[in-house]
Amino acid sequence: MPEASGGRHNATREPMLSVEGLSVAYGGINAVRGIDFCVYAGEMVSLIGANGAGKTTTLKALTGLVRPAAGRVLYNGADITALPSHRLVALGLALVPEGRGV
């Protein structure tokens, strides 16, 4: 699985967030297809890409605002893929949209 750390190997510690094969669809439109990445404690990670590339959809899936069509999300080793957003907020995961989305 690719790591968000720019390829550094973190074999001695577990990732704080692990995304495996994440796919999200809106009806028949595949917005995100098979994303894999890990984030380790202390790292700063960003998602970059063109408009419509799936950045916001990925974050919405990680925070329980949309349901993935496939894949799973692990947070501190626990599978949180099916948890509702209010449960994820209690764990410390939330999406703060830009001004126009509030």
HUQUI-V53608 format. One record per backbone hydrogen bond with DSSP energy under -0.5 kcal/mol. NH is the residue of the N-H (numbers start at 1). CO is the residue of the C=O. Records with the same first field share a line. If there is no record, write none. Layout:
NH=CO, CO
//
This chain:
4=38
6=3
8=5
13=10
16=39
17=39
18=74
19=37
20=18, 72
21=19
22=35
23=70
24=32
26=29
27=25
29=26
30=28
31=24, 29
32=24
34=32
35=22
37=19
39=17
43=40
45=43
48=46
53=50
58=54
59=55
60=56
61=57
62=58
63=59
64=61
65=60
66=60
69=23
70=23
72=20
74=18
75=78
76=16
78=75
80=73, 78
81=73
83=80
85=64
87=84
88=84
89=85
90=86
91=87
92=88, 89
93=88
94=92
96=94
97=95
101=98
102=99
//
